[in-house]
Amino acid sequence: MKHEEFMHEAVHAAVDNVHNGGGPFGAVIVKDGEIIARGVNRVTVNNDPTAHAEVMAIRAACQKLQTFDLSGMVIYSSCEPCPMCLGAIYWSHIDKLYYAGSQKDAAQAGFDDKFIYEEFDRPIASRRLHTEQLLPEEGKAPFAEWDKNAEKVEY
């Protein structure tokens, strides 16, 4: 299959998902020219704000392959990923991302994540979400334990 065919699969999954009660987003993960996993937006169906198409596809691929590292793989998304999904794509070590619809397209349909990007640029005290650090010294303890753990699995 070619890039366009994989993208068609992602967009088709998004359209089908709308007809099945989900959001207008779809994604496929490809390894060596084969679709490994698919994901669609199930936020409202699953009552899970993290159930975005890309995250669902990443979860499915990791389960199928029994790994948390998707290096060497490509994700095709029906729309430019939101900050959460983009973070998940980076954390999963996927090599390439292709998308069809843009952030602007999503915003016009009521899915505007611009405010999240704007929040990242604000000082913590100026963000909409009240955020404050508590027990900073105690917060270092888990990292100290991690550093000492000879059996840790790096990621």
TIRO-2110 file (N, C-alpha, C; in Angstrom, 1 decimal):
// TIRO-2110
0.8, -1.2, 0.0, N, 1, A
0.0, 0.0, 0.0, CA, 1, A
0.9, 1.2, 0.0, C, 1, A
0.3, 2.3, -0.5, N, 2, A
1.0, 3.6, -0.5, CA, 2, A
0.5, 4.5, 0.6, C, 2, A
1.3, 5.6, 0.8, N, 3, A
0.9, 6.6, 1.8, CA, 3, A
-0.6, 7.0, 1.7, C, 3, A
-1.0, 7.3, 0.5, N, 4, A
-2.4, 7.7, 0.2, CA, 4, A
-3.4, 6.7, 0.6, C, 4, A
-3.1, 5.4, 0.4, N, 5, A
-4.0, 4.3, 0.8, CA, 5, A
-4.1, 4.2, 2.3, C, 5, A
-3.0, 4.3, 3.0, N, 6, A
-3.1, 4.3, 4.4, CA, 6, A
-3.9, 5.5, 5.0, C, 6, A
-3.6, 6.6, 4.4, N, 7, A
-4.4, 7.8, 4.8, CA, 7, A
-5.9, 7.6, 4.5, C, 7, A
-6.2, 7.1, 3.4, N, 8, A
-7.6, 6.8, 3.1, CA, 8, A
-8.2, 5.9, 4.2, C, 8, A
-7.4, 4.9, 4.6, N, 9, A
-7.9, 4.0, 5.7, CA, 9, A
-8.2, 4.8, 7.0, C, 9, A
-7.4, 5.8, 7.3, N, 10, A
-7.6, 6.6, 8.5, CA, 10, A
-8.8, 7.5, 8.4, C, 10, A
-8.9, 8.1, 7.2, N, 11, A
-10.1, 9.0, 7.0, CA, 11, A
-11.4, 8.2, 6.9, C, 11, A
-11.3, 7.0, 6.3, N, 12, A
-12.5, 6.2, 6.2, CA, 12, A
-13.0, 5.7, 7.6, C, 12, A
-12.0, 5.4, 8.4, N, 13, A
-12.3, 5.0, 9.8, CA, 13, A
-13.0, 6.1, 10.6, C, 13, A
-12.5, 7.3, 10.3, N, 14, A
-13.1, 8.5, 11.0, CA, 14, A
-14.5, 8.7, 10.6, C, 14, A
-14.8, 8.6, 9.3, N, 15, A
-16.1, 8.8, 8.7, CA, 15, A
-17.1, 7.7, 9.3, C, 15, A
-16.6, 6.4, 9.3, N, 16, A
-17.4, 5.3, 9.8, CA, 16, A
-17.7, 5.5, 11.3, C, 16, A
-16.7, 6.0, 12.0, N, 17, A
-16.9, 6.2, 13.4, CA, 17, A
-17.9, 7.3, 13.8, C, 17, A
-18.1, 8.3, 12.9, N, 18, A
-19.1, 9.3, 13.1, CA, 18, A
-20.5, 8.6, 13.0, C, 18, A
-20.6, 7.6, 12.1, N, 19, A
-21.9, 6.9, 11.9, CA, 19, A
-22.1, 5.9, 13.0, C, 19, A
-21.1, 5.6, 13.8, N, 20, A
-21.2, 4.7, 15.0, CA, 20, A
-21.1, 5.4, 16.3, C, 20, A
-21.5, 6.6, 16.3, N, 21, A
-21.6, 7.4, 17.6, CA, 21, A
-20.3, 8.0, 18.1, C, 21, A
-19.2, 7.9, 17.4, N, 22, A
-17.9, 8.4, 17.9, CA, 22, A
-17.6, 9.7, 17.2, C, 22, A
-16.4, 10.2, 17.6, N, 23, A
-15.9, 11.5, 17.0, CA, 23, A
-15.3, 11.3, 15.6, C, 23, A
-15.1, 12.4, 14.9, N, 24, A
-14.7, 12.4, 13.5, CA, 24, A
-13.1, 12.3, 13.4, C, 24, A
-12.6, 11.3, 14.0, N, 25, A
-11.1, 11.1, 14.0, CA, 25, A
-10.8, 9.6, 13.8, C, 25, A
-9.8, 9.3, 13.0, N, 26, A
-9.3, 7.9, 12.8, CA, 26, A
-7.8, 7.9, 12.6, C, 26, A
-7.2, 6.8, 13.0, N, 27, A
-5.8, 6.6, 12.8, CA, 27, A
-5.4, 5.2, 12.6, C, 27, A
-4.3, 5.0, 11.8, N, 28, A
-3.8, 3.6, 11.6, CA, 28, A
-2.3, 3.7, 11.8, C, 28, A
-1.8, 2.6, 12.4, N, 29, A
-0.3, 2.5, 12.6, CA, 29, A
0.2, 1.4, 11.6, C, 29, A
1.3, 1.7, 10.9, N, 30, A
1.8, 0.9, 9.9, CA, 30, A
3.2, 0.5, 10.2, C, 30, A
3.5, -0.8, 10.0, N, 31, A
4.9, -1.3, 10.2, CA, 31, A
5.2, -2.1, 9.0, C, 31, A
6.3, -1.8, 8.3, N, 32, A
6.8, -2.6, 7.1, CA, 32, A
5.7, -2.7, 6.1, C, 32, A
4.9, -1.7, 5.9, N, 33, A
3.9, -1.7, 4.8, CA, 33, A
2.6, -2.4, 5.2, C, 33, A
2.4, -2.7, 6.5, N, 34, A
1.2, -3.5, 6.9, CA, 34, A
0.6, -2.7, 8.1, C, 34, A
-0.7, -2.6, 8.0, N, 35, A
-1.5, -2.0, 9.1, CA, 35, A
-1.4, -2.9, 10.3, C, 35, A
-0.8, -2.4, 11.4, N, 36, A
-0.7, -3.1, 12.7, CA, 36, A
-1.9, -2.9, 13.6, C, 36, A
-2.4, -1.6, 13.6, N, 37, A
-3.4, -1.2, 14.5, CA, 37, A
-4.2, -0.1, 13.9, C, 37, A
-5.5, 0.0, 14.4, N, 38, A
-6.4, 1.1, 14.0, CA, 38, A
-6.9, 1.7, 15.3, C, 38, A
-7.3, 2.9, 15.2, N, 39, A
-8.0, 3.6, 16.3, CA, 39, A
-8.9, 4.6, 15.8, C, 39, A
-10.0, 4.8, 16.6, N, 40, A
-11.0, 5.9, 16.3, CA, 40, A
-11.3, 6.6, 17.6, C, 40, A
-11.8, 7.8, 17.5, N, 41, A
-12.2, 8.6, 18.7, CA, 41, A
-13.4, 8.0, 19.3, C, 41, A
-13.3, 7.6, 20.6, N, 42, A
-14.4, 7.0, 21.4, CA, 42, A
-14.6, 7.8, 22.7, C, 42, A
-14.2, 9.1, 22.7, N, 43, A
-14.3, 9.9, 23.9, CA, 43, A
-15.7, 9.8, 24.5, C, 43, A
-16.7, 10.1, 23.8, N, 44, A
-18.1, 10.2, 24.3, CA, 44, A
-18.7, 8.8, 24.5, C, 44, A
-18.3, 7.9, 23.7, N, 45, A
-18.8, 6.5, 23.8, CA, 45, A
-18.3, 5.8, 25.0, C, 45, A
-17.0, 6.0, 25.3, N, 46, A
-16.3, 5.3, 26.4, CA, 46, A
-16.3, 6.2, 27.7, C, 46, A
-16.8, 7.5, 27.6, N, 47, A
-16.7, 8.4, 28.7, CA, 47, A
-15.2, 8.5, 29.1, C, 47, A
-14.3, 8.7, 28.1, N, 48, A
-12.9, 8.7, 28.4, CA, 48, A
-12.3, 9.8, 27.6, C, 48, A
-11.9, 10.9, 28.2, N, 49, A
-11.4, 12.1, 27.4, CA, 49, A
-10.0, 11.8, 26.8, C, 49, A
-9.4, 10.7, 27.1, N, 50, A
-8.1, 10.3, 26.5, CA, 50, A
-8.3, 9.3, 25.3, C, 50, A
-9.5, 9.0, 25.0, N, 51, A
-9.8, 8.0, 24.0, CA, 51, A
-9.8, 8.6, 22.6, C, 51, A
-8.8, 9.3, 22.3, N, 52, A
-8.6, 9.9, 20.9, CA, 52, A
-8.1, 8.8, 20.0, C, 52, A
-8.3, 9.0, 18.7, N, 53, A
-8.0, 8.0, 17.7, CA, 53, A
-6.5, 7.6, 17.8, C, 53, A
-5.6, 8.5, 17.8, N, 54, A
-4.2, 8.2, 17.8, CA, 54, A
-3.8, 7.4, 19.1, C, 54, A
-4.3, 7.8, 20.2, N, 55, A
-4.0, 7.1, 21.5, CA, 55, A
-4.6, 5.7, 21.4, C, 55, A
-5.8, 5.6, 20.9, N, 56, A
-6.4, 4.2, 20.8, CA, 56, A
-5.6, 3.3, 19.9, C, 56, A
-5.1, 3.9, 18.8, N, 57, A
-4.3, 3.1, 17.8, CA, 57, A
-3.0, 2.7, 18.5, C, 57, A
-2.3, 3.7, 19.2, N, 58, A
-1.1, 3.4, 19.9, CA, 58, A
-1.3, 2.3, 20.9, C, 58, A
-2.4, 2.4, 21.7, N, 59, A
-2.7, 1.3, 22.7, CA, 59, A
-2.9, 0.0, 22.0, C, 59, A
-3.6, -0.1, 20.9, N, 60, A
-3.8, -1.3, 20.2, CA, 60, A
-2.5, -1.9, 19.7, C, 60, A
-1.7, -1.0, 19.1, N, 61, A
-0.4, -1.5, 18.5, CA, 61, A
0.5, -2.1, 19.6, C, 61, A
0.5, -1.4, 20.7, N, 62, A
1.4, -1.8, 21.8, CA, 62, A
0.9, -3.2, 22.4, C, 62, A
-0.4, -3.3, 22.5, N, 63, A
-1.0, -4.6, 23.0, CA, 63, A
-0.7, -5.7, 22.0, C, 63, A
-0.9, -5.4, 20.8, N, 64, A
-0.7, -6.5, 19.7, CA, 64, A
0.8, -6.9, 19.7, C, 64, A
1.7, -6.0, 19.8, N, 65, A
3.1, -6.3, 19.6, CA, 65, A
3.8, -6.5, 21.0, C, 65, A
3.1, -6.3, 22.1, N, 66, A
3.6, -6.5, 23.4, CA, 66, A
4.9, -5.7, 23.6, C, 66, A
4.8, -4.4, 23.3, N, 67, A
5.9, -3.5, 23.5, CA, 67, A
5.3, -2.1, 23.7, C, 67, A
6.2, -1.2, 24.3, N, 68, A
5.8, 0.2, 24.5, CA, 68, A
6.6, 1.0, 23.5, C, 68, A
7.4, 0.4, 22.7, N, 69, A
8.3, 1.2, 21.8, CA, 69, A
7.9, 0.8, 20.3, C, 69, A
7.3, 1.8, 19.7, N, 70, A
6.8, 1.7, 18.3, CA, 70, A
7.8, 2.2, 17.3, C, 70, A
9.1, 2.2, 17.6, N, 71, A
10.1, 2.7, 16.7, CA, 71, A
10.0, 1.9, 15.4, C, 71, A
10.2, 2.6, 14.3, N, 72, A
10.2, 2.0, 13.0, CA, 72, A
8.8, 2.0, 12.4, C, 72, A
7.8, 2.6, 13.1, N, 73, A
6.4, 2.6, 12.6, CA, 73, A
6.0, 4.0, 12.2, C, 73, A
4.9, 4.0, 11.5, N, 74, A
4.3, 5.2, 10.9, CA, 74, A
2.9, 5.3, 11.4, C, 74, A
2.4, 6.5, 11.7, N, 75, A
1.0, 6.7, 12.0, CA, 75, A
0.4, 7.7, 11.0, C, 75, A
-0.8, 7.3, 10.5, N, 76, A
-1.6, 8.1, 9.6, CA, 76, A
-2.8, 8.5, 10.4, C, 76, A
-3.0, 9.8, 10.5, N, 77, A
-4.1, 10.3, 11.2, CA, 77, A
-5.0, 11.1, 10.3, C, 77, A
-6.3, 11.0, 10.5, N, 78, A
-7.3, 11.7, 9.7, CA, 78, A
-7.2, 13.2, 9.9, C, 78, A
-6.6, 13.6, 11.0, N, 79, A
-6.5, 15.0, 11.3, CA, 79, A
-5.2, 15.3, 12.1, C, 79, A
-4.7, 16.5, 12.0, N, 80, A
-3.5, 16.9, 12.7, CA, 80, A
-3.7, 16.6, 14.2, C, 80, A
-2.8, 15.9, 14.8, N, 81, A
-3.0, 15.5, 16.2, CA, 81, A
-3.1, 16.7, 17.2, C, 81, A
-3.9, 16.5, 18.3, N, 82, A
-3.9, 17.5, 19.4, CA, 82, A
-2.6, 17.3, 20.2, C, 82, A
-2.4, 18.2, 21.1, N, 83, A
-1.2, 18.1, 22.0, CA, 83, A
-1.1, 16.8, 22.7, C, 83, A
-2.2, 16.3, 23.2, N, 84, A
-2.1, 15.0, 24.0, CA, 84, A
-1.7, 13.9, 23.0, C, 84, A
-2.3, 13.8, 21.8, N, 85, A
-1.9, 12.8, 20.9, CA, 85, A
-0.5, 12.9, 20.3, C, 85, A
-0.1, 14.1, 20.1, N, 86, A
1.2, 14.4, 19.6, CA, 86, A
2.2, 13.9, 20.7, C, 86, A
1.9, 14.2, 21.9, N, 87, A
2.8, 13.7, 23.0, CA, 87, A
2.9, 12.2, 23.1, C, 87, A
1.7, 11.6, 22.9, N, 88, A
1.7, 10.1, 22.9, CA, 88, A
2.5, 9.5, 21.7, C, 88, A
2.4, 10.2, 20.6, N, 89, A
3.2, 9.8, 19.4, CA, 89, A
4.7, 9.9, 19.7, C, 89, A
5.1, 11.0, 20.3, N, 90, A
6.5, 11.1, 20.6, CA, 90, A
6.9, 10.1, 21.7, C, 90, A
6.1, 9.9, 22.7, N, 91, A
6.5, 8.9, 23.8, CA, 91, A
6.5, 7.5, 23.3, C, 91, A
5.7, 7.2, 22.2, N, 92, A
5.7, 5.8, 21.7, CA, 92, A
6.9, 5.6, 20.7, C, 92, A
7.6, 6.6, 20.4, N, 93, A
8.8, 6.6, 19.5, CA, 93, A
8.4, 6.2, 18.0, C, 93, A
7.2, 6.5, 17.6, N, 94, A
6.8, 6.3, 16.2, CA, 94, A
7.7, 7.2, 15.4, C, 94, A
8.1, 6.7, 14.2, N, 95, A
9.1, 7.5, 13.4, CA, 95, A
8.5, 8.6, 12.5, C, 95, A
7.3, 8.3, 12.0, N, 96, A
6.7, 9.3, 11.1, CA, 96, A
5.2, 9.5, 11.3, C, 96, A
4.8, 10.7, 11.1, N, 97, A
3.4, 11.1, 11.2, CA, 97, A
2.9, 11.7, 9.9, C, 97, A
1.8, 11.2, 9.4, N, 98, A
1.1, 11.9, 8.3, CA, 98, A
-0.3, 12.2, 8.7, C, 98, A
-0.8, 13.3, 8.3, N, 99, A
-2.2, 13.7, 8.7, CA, 99, A
-2.9, 14.3, 7.5, C, 99, A
-4.2, 14.2, 7.5, N, 100, A
-5.1, 14.8, 6.4, CA, 100, A
-5.6, 16.2, 6.8, C, 100, A
-6.6, 16.2, 7.7, N, 101, A
-7.2, 17.5, 8.1, CA, 101, A
-6.2, 18.3, 9.0, C, 101, A
-6.4, 19.6, 9.0, N, 102, A
-5.6, 20.4, 9.8, CA, 102, A
-6.2, 20.8, 11.1, C, 102, A
-5.4, 21.5, 12.0, N, 103, A
-6.0, 22.0, 13.2, CA, 103, A
-7.1, 23.0, 12.9, C, 103, A
-7.0, 23.8, 11.8, N, 104, A
-8.0, 24.8, 11.5, CA, 104, A
-9.3, 24.0, 11.1, C, 104, A
-9.1, 22.9, 10.3, N, 105, A
-10.3, 22.2, 9.9, CA, 105, A
-11.1, 21.6, 11.2, C, 105, A
-10.3, 21.1, 12.1, N, 106, A
-10.9, 20.6, 13.3, CA, 106, A
-11.6, 21.7, 14.1, C, 106, A
-10.9, 22.9, 14.2, N, 107, A
-11.5, 24.0, 14.9, CA, 107, A
-12.8, 24.4, 14.3, C, 107, A
-12.9, 24.4, 13.0, N, 108, A
-14.1, 24.8, 12.3, CA, 108, A
-15.3, 23.9, 12.6, C, 108, A
-14.9, 22.6, 13.0, N, 109, A
-15.9, 21.6, 13.3, CA, 109, A
-16.2, 21.6, 14.8, C, 109, A
-15.6, 22.5, 15.6, N, 110, A
-15.8, 22.5, 17.0, CA, 110, A
-14.8, 21.9, 17.9, C, 110, A
-13.7, 21.4, 17.3, N, 111, A
-12.6, 20.7, 18.0, CA, 111, A
-11.4, 21.6, 18.0, C, 111, A
-11.4, 22.7, 18.8, N, 112, A
-10.4, 23.7, 18.8, CA, 112, A
-9.5, 23.4, 20.0, C, 112, A
-8.2, 23.1, 19.7, N, 113, A
-7.3, 22.8, 20.8, CA, 113, A
-6.2, 23.9, 20.9, C, 113, A
-6.5, 25.0, 20.2, N, 114, A
-5.5, 26.2, 20.2, CA, 114, A
-5.3, 26.7, 21.6, C, 114, A
-6.3, 26.7, 22.5, N, 115, A
-6.2, 27.2, 23.9, CA, 115, A
-5.1, 26.3, 24.6, C, 115, A
-5.0, 25.0, 24.3, N, 116, A
-4.0, 24.2, 25.0, CA, 116, A
-2.6, 24.6, 24.6, C, 116, A
-2.4, 24.8, 23.4, N, 117, A
-1.1, 25.3, 22.9, CA, 117, A
-0.8, 26.7, 23.6, C, 117, A
-1.7, 27.5, 23.7, N, 118, A
-1.5, 28.8, 24.3, CA, 118, A
-1.2, 28.7, 25.8, C, 118, A
-1.9, 27.7, 26.4, N, 119, A
-1.6, 27.5, 27.9, CA, 119, A
-0.2, 27.1, 28.1, C, 119, A
0.4, 26.3, 27.2, N, 120, A
1.8, 25.8, 27.4, CA, 120, A
2.8, 27.0, 27.4, C, 120, A
2.4, 28.1, 26.7, N, 121, A
3.3, 29.2, 26.7, CA, 121, A
3.2, 30.2, 27.8, C, 121, A
2.2, 30.0, 28.6, N, 122, A
1.9, 30.9, 29.8, CA, 122, A
2.7, 30.4, 31.0, C, 122, A
3.1, 31.4, 31.9, N, 123, A
3.7, 31.0, 33.1, CA, 123, A
2.6, 30.2, 33.9, C, 123, A
3.1, 29.2, 34.7, N, 124, A
2.2, 28.4, 35.5, CA, 124, A
1.1, 29.1, 36.2, C, 124, A
1.5, 30.2, 36.9, N, 125, A
0.5, 31.0, 37.7, CA, 125, A
-0.5, 31.7, 36.8, C, 125, A
-0.3, 31.8, 35.5, N, 126, A
-1.3, 32.5, 34.6, CA, 126, A
-2.2, 31.5, 33.9, C, 126, A
-2.0, 30.2, 34.1, N, 127, A
-2.8, 29.2, 33.4, CA, 127, A
-4.3, 29.1, 33.9, C, 127, A
-5.2, 28.7, 33.0, N, 128, A
-6.6, 28.5, 33.5, CA, 128, A
-6.7, 27.4, 34.5, C, 128, A
-5.9, 26.4, 34.4, N, 129, A
-5.9, 25.3, 35.4, CA, 129, A
-5.1, 25.7, 36.6, C, 129, A
-5.7, 25.8, 37.8, N, 130, A
-4.9, 26.1, 39.0, CA, 130, A
-3.8, 25.0, 39.1, C, 130, A
-2.6, 25.5, 39.2, N, 131, A
-1.5, 24.5, 39.3, CA, 131, A
-0.5, 25.1, 40.3, C, 131, A
-0.1, 24.2, 41.2, N, 132, A
0.8, 24.7, 42.3, CA, 132, A
1.6, 23.5, 42.7, C, 132, A
2.9, 23.7, 43.0, N, 133, A
3.8, 22.6, 43.4, CA, 133, A
3.7, 22.5, 44.9, C, 133, A
3.6, 21.2, 45.4, N, 134, A
3.6, 20.9, 46.8, CA, 134, A
4.6, 19.9, 47.1, C, 134, A
5.3, 20.0, 48.2, N, 135, A
6.3, 19.0, 48.7, CA, 135, A
7.4, 18.7, 47.6, C, 135, A
8.0, 19.7, 47.1, N, 136, A
9.0, 19.5, 46.0, CA, 136, A
10.1, 18.5, 46.4, C, 136, A
10.6, 18.6, 47.6, N, 137, A
11.7, 17.7, 48.0, CA, 137, A
11.2, 16.3, 48.1, C, 137, A
10.0, 16.0, 48.6, N, 138, A
9.4, 14.7, 48.7, CA, 138, A
9.2, 14.2, 47.2, C, 138, A
8.9, 15.1, 46.3, N, 139, A
8.6, 14.7, 45.0, CA, 139, A
9.9, 14.1, 44.3, C, 139, A
11.0, 14.3, 44.8, N, 140, A
12.3, 13.8, 44.2, CA, 140, A
12.5, 12.3, 44.6, C, 140, A
11.8, 11.9, 45.7, N, 141, A
12.0, 10.5, 46.1, CA, 141, A
11.8, 9.4, 45.1, C, 141, A
10.7, 9.5, 44.3, N, 142, A
10.5, 8.4, 43.3, CA, 142, A
11.6, 8.4, 42.3, C, 142, A
12.2, 9.5, 41.9, N, 143, A
13.3, 9.6, 40.9, CA, 143, A
14.6, 9.0, 41.5, C, 143, A
14.8, 9.3, 42.8, N, 144, A
16.0, 8.7, 43.5, CA, 144, A
15.9, 7.2, 43.5, C, 144, A
14.7, 6.6, 43.8, N, 145, A
14.4, 5.2, 43.8, CA, 145, A
14.7, 4.6, 42.4, C, 145, A
14.2, 5.3, 41.4, N, 146, A
14.3, 4.9, 40.0, CA, 146, A
15.8, 4.8, 39.6, C, 146, A
16.6, 5.8, 40.0, N, 147, A
18.0, 5.9, 39.7, CA, 147, A
18.7, 4.7, 40.3, C, 147, A
18.3, 4.2, 41.5, N, 148, A
18.9, 3.1, 42.2, CA, 148, A
18.5, 1.8, 41.7, C, 148, A
17.4, 1.7, 41.0, N, 149, A
16.8, 0.4, 40.6, CA, 149, A
17.6, -0.2, 39.5, C, 149, A
18.3, -1.3, 39.8, N, 150, A
19.1, -1.9, 38.7, CA, 150, A
18.2, -2.7, 37.7, C, 150, A
17.0, -2.9, 38.0, N, 151, A
16.1, -3.7, 37.1, CA, 151, A
15.2, -2.8, 36.3, C, 151, A
15.4, -1.5, 36.4, N, 152, A
14.5, -0.6, 35.6, CA, 152, A
14.5, -0.8, 34.1, C, 152, A
13.4, -0.6, 33.5, N, 153, A
13.4, -0.7, 32.0, CA, 153, A
13.3, 0.7, 31.5, C, 153, A
14.4, 1.2, 30.8, N, 154, A
14.4, 2.5, 30.3, CA, 154, A
13.4, 2.7, 29.2, C, 154, A
12.8, 3.9, 29.2, N, 155, A
11.9, 4.3, 28.1, CA, 155, A
12.0, 5.7, 27.9, C, 155, A
END
